[in-house]
Amino acid sequence: MSEHCASQIDKLIEADRVHRDVYTAPGIFDLEMARIFGRSWIWIGHASQVASIGDFVTTRIGRQPVIMVRHGDGQIKVLINRCRHRGVRLCALDRGNTKQFRCPYHGWTYRTDGTLLTEPLRDVFAKDFDLDEERMGLTKVARVDSYRGFVFANLTPGGADLMPNLGPMKAGIDDICDRAPEGEIAFTGGGFKQQFDANWKFWVENMIDLDHPRFAHVAASSAARGMEPGSDYVTARAANRVLNAFGASSEFWNKTGVWANGDGHGYMGSLAPGAEPDGDIYLRYKAALEEKHGPERAQEILNVSRHNNLLYPNFNFQTSFQHVKIVDPITVDHSEVRIFAFQMKGAPEEMNRDAIVYLNTVQSPASIIQSDDFDIYERQQQGLTAQGSDWVYFARGAEGDVAEDDGGFRAVGTSELPMRKQFQAWRALMTE
């Protein structure tokens, strides 16, 4: 995008509508990669994914492929996944354990802190070519920080630190961890990956769009209501309760409520707890919390009620059903979502198993819910490239925002408050 076009970004965003170019223009996408993903704190993974020396996972920060790895000194390193010799993507695995990273093209080999270990033909390089292990090592991501095991990275050396960036959303991470009777969660397995042919922001908007389930997911909610109690399907307790909720009225969704702030972060209230209230599983879970914290503190923890939490620009974590999601922009009209379940340490094993069942039912590539959402995103992309109005509207509930003491705003669940705040943040990042 030219500098002239960049200066016009502000005109694409109005109080209750945005220009369709924000979803369809390749130049704007390029600018997003530099100004949003190049300067924001992006979730990289969880410390439990790299619990042992040499454990690694690969991921992305915008267009940049990165490796998160546990080095021999116990520290977590985040490295650009690119050989310094000829630019080959160094590691193609999603996760694993290694003592070193070796390029498959010419054998350049790097330690897990990124320093160059060996170059097979070192002696035939020109005498004045500097093969210093630091200078020719893997590029290190500028900043890495973590909070309660959640690891974030930032490609830019300057700017706000992680904690101010998290702001009120820090409480959402606390909620996830405090709900584990041992005070910690763990990511112990792999995850799902699925791509869709649409802009990444459609996914972000949908995370706290509470008016769409009763329309987009009507087939799934109708099927769930028809299930007989005690059937094999209904043993997926958490998933079935959510599917039933998707068919609820606007009054139900309004009571659920949404919150958002000018940084683009937001969350929605709870649909249903992760275990049956007053059932055996829930009572064992509550007893474990009370043993750890005492009855009063345990009840305080349980009183916090959130479903989807969105950490702008691209990270979603869900408390009740124990999983996180992240969207990776690939091109202006192509994106990938990755989803990971986590275990609450000390919770009944049935709750952890329910989290897996929930993901298989609701969020997997074969799910009856996520497929609905992806179809909508792609139809949005197709519609916005067709002739018609240049504007997309987020006016619903615009006069009902209530200011909160934490700097955010609260509204009824069907309000489009979260989208308005996302684009407030988008405009600030794209024009600063």
Phi, psi and omega per residue, in radians:
M1 nan 2.374 3.139
S2 -1.239 2.809 3.085
E3 -1.070 -0.623 3.117
H4 -1.063 -0.794 3.134
C5 -1.132 -0.679 3.139
A6 -1.058 -0.596 -3.136
S7 -1.223 -0.243 -3.124
Q8 -1.673 -0.004 -3.107
I9 -0.928 -0.746 -3.069
D10 -0.997 -0.535 -3.096
K11 -1.328 -0.188 -3.139
L12 -1.448 -0.219 -3.050
I13 -2.093 2.138 3.026
E14 -2.070 3.083 -3.004
A15 -1.005 -0.684 -3.058
D16 -2.286 0.325 3.088
R17 -2.760 2.739 3.104
V18 -2.308 2.651 3.135
H19 -1.327 2.509 -3.076
R20 -1.105 -0.331 3.120
D21 -1.045 -0.430 -3.124
V22 -1.141 -0.328 3.113
Y23 -1.811 -0.362 -2.923
T24 -2.066 -0.285 -3.042
A25 -1.526 2.060 3.121
P26 -1.004 -0.621 3.138
G27 -1.125 -0.659 3.084
I28 -1.170 -0.697 3.082
F29 -1.029 -0.775 3.122
D30 -1.034 -0.713 3.135
L31 -1.185 -0.627 3.064
E32 -1.048 -0.725 -3.120
M33 -1.082 -0.614 -3.139
A34 -1.432 -0.791 -2.960
R35 -1.629 -0.458 3.100
I36 -1.739 -1.089 -3.087
F37 -1.314 -0.370 3.092
G38 -1.415 -0.199 -3.050
R39 -2.318 0.032 -3.106
S40 -1.763 2.791 2.992
W41 -1.393 2.056 -3.073
I42 -1.960 2.352 3.105
W43 -1.167 2.243 -3.108
I44 -1.790 -0.627 -3.097
G45 2.883 -2.898 -3.135
H46 -2.138 2.538 -3.090
A47 -0.987 -0.540 -3.134
S48 -1.192 -0.327 3.084
Q49 -1.273 -0.364 3.108
V50 -2.203 0.982 -3.013
A51 -1.202 -0.571 -3.059
S52 -1.904 2.746 3.078
I53 -0.975 2.265 3.130
G54 1.574 -0.180 3.061
D55 -1.150 2.474 3.119
F56 -2.548 2.737 2.932
V57 -2.359 2.629 3.065
T58 -1.917 2.553 -3.106
T59 -2.719 -2.838 -3.131
R60 -2.447 2.626 2.890
I61 -2.067 1.714 -3.000
G62 1.079 -2.125 3.131
R63 -1.528 -0.106 -3.021
Q64 -1.556 2.054 3.048
P65 -1.317 2.334 -3.107
V66 -2.337 2.788 3.072
I67 -2.085 2.240 2.941
M68 -1.783 2.173 -3.021
V69 -2.468 2.550 3.069
R70 -1.590 1.959 -3.108
H71 -1.372 2.975 -3.089
G72 -1.085 -0.410 3.100
D73 -1.496 0.086 3.131
G74 1.545 -0.140 -3.126
Q75 -1.426 2.586 3.060
I76 -1.550 2.220 3.109
K77 -1.944 2.550 3.031
V78 -2.159 2.042 -2.982
L79 -2.133 2.545 3.018
I80 -1.191 2.239 -3.047
N81 -1.458 1.221 -3.055
R82 -2.693 2.124 3.119
C83 -1.117 2.398 -3.103
R84 -1.309 -0.206 -3.100
H85 -1.358 -1.211 -3.058
R86 -2.151 0.219 2.999
G87 1.465 0.203 -3.114
V88 -1.186 2.433 2.983
R89 -1.101 2.084 -2.900
L90 -1.254 -0.859 -3.047
C91 -2.083 2.181 -3.110
A92 -1.745 -0.113 -3.114
L93 -1.413 2.610 3.067
D94 -1.255 -0.604 -3.126
R95 -2.836 2.911 3.124
G96 2.903 -2.845 3.088
N97 -2.426 2.393 -3.071
T98 -2.657 2.750 3.005
K99 -1.616 -0.355 -3.099
Q100 -2.834 2.844 3.080
F101 -1.928 2.148 -3.098
R102 -2.032 2.256 3.127
C103 -1.217 2.301 -3.113
P104 -1.315 -0.115 -3.062
Y105 -1.579 -0.989 -3.108
H106 -2.238 0.168 2.976
G107 1.437 0.139 3.047
W108 -1.032 2.342 -3.000
T109 -2.195 2.410 -3.029
Y110 -2.205 2.523 3.009
R111 -1.239 2.953 -3.105
T112 -1.318 -0.057 2.956
D113 -1.688 0.082 3.078
G114 1.653 -0.227 -3.120
T115 -1.216 2.581 -3.137
L116 -1.239 2.200 -3.139
L117 -1.666 -0.938 -3.122
T118 -2.499 2.638 2.963
E119 -2.320 1.988 -2.940
P120 -0.971 -0.539 -3.086
L121 -2.015 0.700 -3.090
R122 -0.934 -0.668 -3.029
D123 -1.187 -0.365 -3.069
V124 -1.700 0.031 3.011
F125 -1.256 2.692 3.083
A126 -0.971 2.520 -3.053
K127 -1.060 -0.495 -3.122
D128 -1.616 0.109 3.098
F129 -1.474 2.118 -3.024
D130 -1.501 1.894 3.083
L131 -1.740 0.606 3.109
D132 -0.962 2.380 -3.014
E133 -1.147 -0.481 3.076
E134 -1.415 -0.854 -3.080
R135 -1.090 -0.658 -3.112
M136 -1.766 0.250 3.068
G137 -1.384 3.082 3.104
L138 -1.140 2.505 3.113
T139 -1.185 2.282 3.116
K140 -1.589 2.407 3.060
V141 -1.104 2.432 -2.949
A142 -0.996 -0.802 -3.089
R143 -2.397 2.400 3.088
V144 -2.327 2.333 3.103
D145 -2.604 2.896 -3.119
S146 -2.551 2.786 3.041
Y147 -2.483 2.061 3.123
R148 0.885 0.715 3.074
G149 1.618 -0.297 3.110
F150 -1.415 2.093 -3.042
V151 -1.757 2.273 3.125
F152 -2.170 2.676 3.113
A153 -2.412 2.709 -3.118
N154 -2.396 2.253 -3.085
L155 -1.302 -0.250 -3.044
T156 -1.835 2.323 -3.128
P157 -1.127 -0.609 -3.086
G158 -1.715 -3.125 3.118
G159 1.814 -3.115 -3.081
A160 -1.134 2.562 3.054
D161 -1.296 3.016 -3.071
L162 -1.099 -0.822 -3.015
M163 -1.053 -0.827 3.063
P164 -1.081 -0.556 3.126
N165 -1.171 -0.701 3.117
L166 -1.122 -0.730 3.110
G167 0.918 -2.342 -3.123
P168 -1.097 -0.330 -3.134
M169 -1.257 -0.249 3.018
K170 -0.961 -0.636 3.117
A171 -1.126 -0.520 3.087
G172 -1.168 -0.696 3.075
I173 -1.186 -0.707 3.063
D174 -1.006 -0.725 -3.128
D175 -1.031 -0.809 3.131
I176 -1.035 -0.851 -3.047
C177 -1.284 -0.695 -3.120
D178 -1.154 -0.476 3.122
R179 -1.226 -0.338 3.033
A180 -1.347 2.167 -3.097
P181 -0.942 -0.509 3.101
E182 -1.591 0.034 3.085
G183 1.384 0.166 -3.129
E184 -2.458 2.659 2.989
I185 -2.002 2.902 -3.131
A186 -2.527 2.352 2.998
F187 -1.700 1.929 -2.990
T188 -1.973 -0.076 -3.112
G189 -2.306 -2.833 3.109
G190 -1.533 -2.602 -3.127
G191 -2.785 -3.098 3.071
F192 -1.741 2.602 2.973
K193 -2.325 2.387 3.096
Q194 -2.650 2.434 -3.119
Q195 -1.887 2.693 3.060
F196 -2.471 2.687 -3.057
D197 -1.625 1.242 3.132
A198 -2.847 2.918 -3.117
N199 -1.184 2.546 -3.069
W200 -1.088 -0.503 -3.050
K201 -1.231 -0.409 3.066
F202 -1.052 -0.737 3.116
W203 -1.093 -0.784 -3.119
V204 -1.050 -0.819 3.141
E205 -1.048 -0.685 -3.027
N206 -1.242 -0.354 -3.102
M207 -1.058 -0.525 3.131
I208 -2.242 0.689 3.024
D209 -1.759 1.779 -3.008
L210 -1.607 -0.014 3.140
D211 -1.665 -0.185 -3.052
H212 -1.468 -0.499 -3.008
P213 -1.008 -0.688 -3.063
R214 -1.245 -0.198 3.070
F215 -1.888 -0.957 -3.067
A216 -1.180 -0.514 -3.045
H217 -1.987 0.470 -3.074
V218 -1.098 -0.624 -3.132
A219 -1.138 -0.753 -3.128
A220 -1.173 -0.760 -3.122
S221 -1.177 -0.619 3.094
S222 -1.133 -0.711 3.118
A223 -1.133 -0.705 -3.126
A224 -1.132 -0.688 3.137
R225 -1.149 -0.398 -3.122
G226 -1.519 -0.060 -3.113
M227 -1.330 2.410 3.112
E228 -1.405 2.380 3.060
P229 -0.964 2.385 3.125
G230 1.596 -0.155 3.092
S231 -1.199 2.829 -3.120
D232 -0.990 -0.685 -3.099
Y233 -1.132 -0.686 -3.060
V234 -1.250 -0.225 3.036
T235 -1.138 -0.279 2.987
A236 -1.392 1.309 -2.938
R237 -0.969 -0.975 -3.041
A238 -1.094 -0.806 -3.092
A239 -1.074 -0.731 -3.079
N240 -1.182 -0.648 3.112
R241 -1.129 -0.674 3.131
V242 -1.198 -0.735 3.127
L243 -1.050 -0.685 3.077
N244 -1.121 -0.690 -3.138
A245 -1.108 -0.556 -3.110
F246 -1.052 -0.392 3.125
G247 -1.638 0.151 -3.073
A248 -1.271 2.897 -3.102
S249 -1.326 2.972 3.093
S250 -1.109 -0.499 3.116
E251 -1.094 -0.721 3.093
F252 -1.057 -0.841 -3.083
W253 -1.181 -0.608 3.102
N254 -1.102 -0.678 3.117
K255 -1.174 -0.494 3.117
T256 -1.081 -0.751 3.020
G257 1.360 2.721 3.089
V258 -2.350 2.725 3.074
W259 -2.373 2.518 3.096
A260 -2.751 2.764 3.084
N261 -2.331 3.099 -3.053
G262 -1.209 -0.182 3.044
D263 -1.457 -0.023 -3.134
G264 1.572 -0.123 3.125
H265 -1.286 2.740 3.104
G266 -2.994 2.991 3.052
Y267 -2.747 2.892 3.076
M268 -2.131 2.797 3.097
G269 -1.236 3.137 -3.021
S270 -1.460 2.513 2.994
L271 -1.546 -0.752 -3.084
A272 -2.932 2.565 3.092
P273 -1.205 2.833 -3.083
G274 -1.325 -0.122 3.049
A275 -2.388 2.762 -3.113
E276 -1.093 2.115 3.080
P277 -0.984 2.305 3.108
D278 1.211 -0.004 3.052
G279 -1.364 3.005 -3.086
D280 -1.054 -0.742 -3.120
I281 -1.092 -0.822 -3.116
Y282 -1.099 -0.732 -3.114
L283 -1.146 -0.674 3.073
R284 -1.154 -0.674 3.113
Y285 -1.125 -0.832 -3.138
K286 -1.086 -0.674 3.110
A287 -1.093 -0.678 3.111
A288 -1.145 -0.688 3.082
L289 -1.129 -0.746 -3.119
E290 -1.159 -0.620 3.100
E291 -1.119 -0.622 -3.122
K292 -1.363 -0.765 -2.946
H293 -1.999 -0.243 -2.966
G294 1.571 2.694 -3.044
P295 -1.029 -0.706 -3.062
E296 -1.167 -0.862 -3.138
R297 -1.167 -0.649 3.109
A298 -1.048 -0.732 3.132
Q299 -1.188 -0.623 3.068
E300 -1.038 -0.742 3.132
I301 -1.106 -0.785 -3.097
L302 -1.232 -0.387 -3.140
N303 -1.260 -0.397 3.075
V304 -1.215 2.237 -2.997
S305 -2.326 1.745 3.086
R306 -2.314 2.624 3.059
H307 -1.887 -1.518 3.075
N308 -1.546 2.321 3.001
N309 -2.033 2.250 -3.136
L310 -1.991 2.080 3.019
L311 -1.790 1.866 -3.052
Y312 -1.139 2.423 0.266
P313 -1.680 -0.272 -2.904
N314 -2.583 0.333 -3.042
F315 -2.088 2.222 3.127
N316 -2.134 2.320 3.040
F317 -2.285 2.450 -3.019
Q318 -2.073 2.122 -3.031
T319 -1.292 -0.973 -2.960
S320 -1.103 -0.599 -3.026
F321 -2.023 0.358 2.797
Q322 0.964 1.014 3.032
H323 -2.735 2.849 3.063
V324 -2.216 2.718 3.122
K325 -2.411 2.594 3.076
I326 -2.499 2.450 3.088
V327 -1.861 2.313 3.092
D328 -1.903 2.056 3.053
P329 -1.247 2.313 3.128
I330 -1.912 -0.930 2.976
T331 -2.384 -3.137 -3.117
V332 -1.045 -0.485 -3.105
D333 -2.223 0.546 3.096
H334 -2.650 2.293 -3.045
S335 -2.496 2.836 3.085
E336 -2.282 2.370 3.064
V337 -1.908 2.355 3.041
R338 -2.093 2.433 -3.022
I339 -2.323 2.337 -3.108
F340 -2.353 2.318 3.014
A341 -1.503 2.655 3.033
F342 -2.270 2.747 3.094
Q343 -1.752 2.482 2.989
M344 -1.598 1.977 -3.104
K345 -1.104 2.257 3.129
G346 1.588 -0.129 3.123
A347 -1.444 2.743 3.061
P348 -0.963 2.447 -3.085
E349 -1.059 -0.500 3.123
E350 -1.050 -0.591 3.130
M351 -1.190 -0.697 3.105
N352 -1.180 -0.652 3.082
R353 -1.175 -0.665 3.105
D354 -1.042 -0.617 3.131
A355 -1.077 -0.681 3.119
I356 -1.194 -0.762 3.120
V357 -1.068 -0.745 3.128
Y358 -1.018 -0.826 -3.121
L359 -1.113 -0.728 3.118
N360 -1.082 -0.634 -3.082
T361 -1.422 -0.689 -2.938
V362 -1.885 -0.582 -2.951
Q363 -2.131 0.014 -3.096
S364 -1.436 2.910 3.074
P365 -1.008 -0.419 3.134
A366 -1.759 0.194 -3.033
S367 -1.284 2.855 3.118
I368 -1.617 0.001 3.133
I369 -1.914 -0.963 -3.087
Q370 -1.045 -0.603 3.112
S371 -1.099 -0.616 3.048
D372 -1.067 -0.836 -3.095
D373 -1.086 -0.794 -3.106
F374 -1.115 -0.636 3.086
D375 -1.089 -0.723 3.123
I376 -1.123 -0.791 3.138
Y377 -0.992 -0.785 -3.093
E378 -1.178 -0.622 3.097
R379 -1.245 -0.553 3.015
Q380 -1.083 -0.829 -3.131
Q381 -1.051 -0.771 3.135
Q382 -1.108 -0.721 -3.122
G383 -1.150 -0.662 -3.083
L384 -1.354 -0.214 3.030
T385 -1.634 -0.076 3.086
A386 -1.546 2.945 3.106
Q387 -1.214 2.636 3.139
G388 2.555 -2.820 -3.132
S389 -1.052 2.544 3.112
D390 -1.475 -0.058 -2.960
W391 -2.044 2.560 3.053
V392 -2.007 2.329 -2.948
Y393 -1.882 2.450 3.079
F394 -2.303 0.832 -3.011
A395 -1.559 -0.212 -3.030
R396 -1.087 2.192 3.108
G397 1.303 0.290 -3.006
A398 -1.124 -0.395 -3.113
E399 -1.717 0.110 -3.074
G400 -1.919 0.211 -3.116
D401 -1.237 2.351 -3.141
V402 -2.045 2.138 -3.125
A403 -1.197 2.445 3.120
E404 -1.932 2.821 -3.129
D405 -1.158 -0.396 -3.107
D406 -1.480 0.129 3.128
G407 1.605 -0.108 3.122
G408 -1.697 -2.986 -3.134
F409 -2.337 2.577 3.119
R410 -2.064 2.594 3.131
A411 -2.667 2.949 3.048
V412 -1.110 2.768 -2.985
G413 -1.070 -0.561 -3.096
T414 -1.482 0.020 3.092
S415 -1.180 2.604 3.043
E416 -1.651 0.447 3.047
L417 -0.887 -0.856 -3.101
P418 -1.001 -0.697 -3.135
M419 -1.173 -0.694 3.114
R420 -1.089 -0.699 3.138
K421 -1.280 -0.589 3.065
Q422 -1.054 -0.759 -3.120
F423 -1.361 -0.363 2.955
Q424 -1.123 -0.785 3.093
A425 -1.155 -0.737 3.137
W426 -0.995 -0.828 -3.126
R427 -1.107 -0.728 -3.139
A428 -1.094 -0.788 -3.128
L429 -1.188 -0.635 -3.069
M430 -1.383 -0.274 -3.070
T431 -2.017 -0.136 -3.104
E432 -1.342 nan nan
